[in-house]
Amino acid sequence: MAQSCISLEGSTTCPAFESSSISTDSTLVGYFPFLQYVSDRASFDSQLQQYVQTSYVQEKYQTLLGCSNIQLTNTSDLYARFTTTVICNSIVQNSIEPCSLSSAASRPVCAETCAQYAESEAYVAADSALCANASSGAAQQIRADFTNCALPANSLSQGNCIEGIDNEPENCGYGNSTVGLCSYCASGGINSTDTCCYNSNAENRCAGVVLPSITPTMTFPTSTATATANSTTTSTTAAAAGGGGGGLSGGAIAGIVVGSVAGVALLALLAFLCLYFMRRVLRPPPTTLRRNGSLSSGSVLAGEDPQSPGSAGGMSSPQGMASQQSEQLPFFKDYYSQDDIHPGDRVAVLWAYQPRAADEFALERGDMLKVVGIWDDGWATGILLDERAEEWEARRQAQRDSGVSNTSGRGRDSSPPVSGEIKAFPLVCVCLPEHWRKTIEGDGSTETGSSAHQGTHGS
């Protein structure tokens, strides 16, 4: 094990991850600054507990979700269900390479748990007493949180993923949040008979607690045989109970649902399925580097020999290609239109994406990239451009108004010279720029994409 890796055996904050280890190298510290103060398992538990109650609340609810009335002196109720579990999972998944973790030692959290976390996060954001004046991008941010949490392929395999309740059995996974626990276990609600409600003595603890009246706004379908998110209950009690993610005693999600158009719901499911299948292809065996194949864009990963990003050989035959059995494609059908995406095309980012490896881009809605290579696992390599999607639209409109024709009629118009770092990105997060605006506008109030204005590469 690497010297900067710490075993989680005996951890009190991440007990279900006891077979895992976490890295404290500079990359992980960049993602989770509290790790710079961690030297052993005990200090990890202590620092993580403090982080969840302070810095995490400020970053998540105040900065990303835009809540204007955050009281950092008492953050107990600003705790989405299984928050600590999701953070444990993120640290472990990002420690796979530096700590050389096997698949057994890096089991991800289950997609069902990710959905429960995101739905609970949406519930907190909708409670004006906890989160006043949430930003217009809050729903996209929450969608992105769900997508990033559920990215590992094994998150859909019940026998190979970690249930949130196994890591946080107390208070049904709501930490010290009385509002969260009582909303989930509300008398007469669909979760009131859940064993965890009984074990948490919810009936007595919630007596006299006034719950907020919140209209359900979001749902997070997972592609498991037992997952369900079709509850249409609109009563105050059921809505409050559903805020925590639905009844789990039968292994199903009774999600927070809005009456949305069927096409948008199918789009969200399609996007998730695409992410699932591409992650299955990308997950290498424990003895190999993670995503060392179609995602290798010439950047130097641990254990690789340097390549020139600009060399044709480096892009058409990246290292590890044979072992990953991934092939380059001449084109790929745009998920959001009838058009094809070709190398050389510009694409615009619809859904935000947080990188899980050094050779992946951090993306936010409106970023634009030039496609360099397309791979049969649903990923592409490309270059981040200075131009934003809004600027591309304005320039295109100006050309139309002036009578200048766009000879390509596509996203391949006069792209700037190839420069900058070549990295990988999931094709499910992008579309051809001419379809960007109408896809966003078609998203409507349901915000079913996995987007968020959370990336670091805006222009």
C-alpha positions, 0 to 999 in steps of 0.5 A: 500500500502507498505510504500516504494511504490509510486503512479504514479498518475500525473507522467509526464514520465509514464502518461499511468501508473497513476493507478500503483505504484512503489516500492523503496525497495532494490530489485527494487533498485538493478534493477534500482539504480536511485530509491534509490534517489526517495522519491515521484512522482516528484523525480521519474520523475526527476530521470527517465529522468536523468537515460534514458539520462545517466546511461541507455545509458551507460549500454545498448548501451556501456556495453550490446550492445558493442557500442564503440563510445558512447558520454555520453555528448549528448545521444539524438539519442541513444533512441530506440522508447518507451524506457521510456515506457518500463522502466516504464513497467519493474518497475511496473511489478517488483512492483506487489508483494511489492506493492500488485498491482491488475491486473488493476493497473499493466497493462503491455505494449503491445507486439506490443510496445515491438516489436517496441522498440526492432526493434528501438533498433536494428536500433540504434545498426546498425547505425555505427555513433551511435553505432560503432562495436556492439558486436556479441551478440547484436542481442541476447541481443535485442531479450532478451529485446523483450522477457522480455518486452512481457512476461506478458500474458496480453501484447497480450490483446489489451484491457488490455495492454498499448500502447507505443504511449499513454505513449509517444505521443510526437515525435512518441515515440522517445524522443528527437531523431531526427534521430529516428523520421525522420527515422520513418516518412521518406517521402514516407515511410510506416509510413509517413502518421502516425498521430504522424508524422503530430503532431510532424511536422516531415516534417519541422523538418526533412527537410535536415536531412541525414538519415543513410542507414541501412539494416534491420536485425531483426523482432519481430512477435507478436501473435495478430490478426493484427500484421504483420512482413512480409515487404520485402522492401529493399529500403533505404527509406523504410528500414530507415522508418522501423527502428522505428517499422513500421506503426501503424495507422492500428494497425500492425507492419511493422517490420524490416525483414531479408530474413531468412529461414522459419524454424528459423522464425517459431522457434521464433514464437513458442518460443514466443507462448510458453512464452505467454501461460505459462505466462497465466497459471502463472499470478495469481489473484490479491489476490494471490502471483505472481507465487506461485505454480509451480514456488515455489521451496522451496525458501521463498517468501513474505507471504510463510512459509519456506520450505526445498529446499531439501525435497521431499515434498517441490518439489513434492507439492509446496505451492499453487499447488492446487490453481494454478492447476499446476501438476508435470510431469514425462517428458517434450518434448524438444522444440528444439529436438525430445527428452524428458527432465526428472527430473535429466537431465542436460539442457543447456541455449539457450536464456537468461532470466531475472528473474521477481520474487525472485524464478527465475534464471537469465540465460545467454547462456551457463549456465547449470542446473540440472532439479529437477521438471517439471511442466505442465505450461512450467516451471521447477525447478532446480539447477544451475551447475558450468559447462558450456555448452562448458565445457560439450561438451569438456568433452563429446568429450574427453570421446568419444576420450578415448573410454569411453561410455556415458551410459545415452546418454543424459544430465543425465551423472554423474551430480554433487551432488545436492547443491545450491539454487533451483529456477525456469526457463522457459523450452523454454529457455533451451535444452538438452546439446547435441542439444545446439551447433547445435541449436545455429549454426542453428540460423544463422545470423537472431539471432531469439532466445530471448537470450543475454549474460546478465545474472549474473550466468556465471561460 
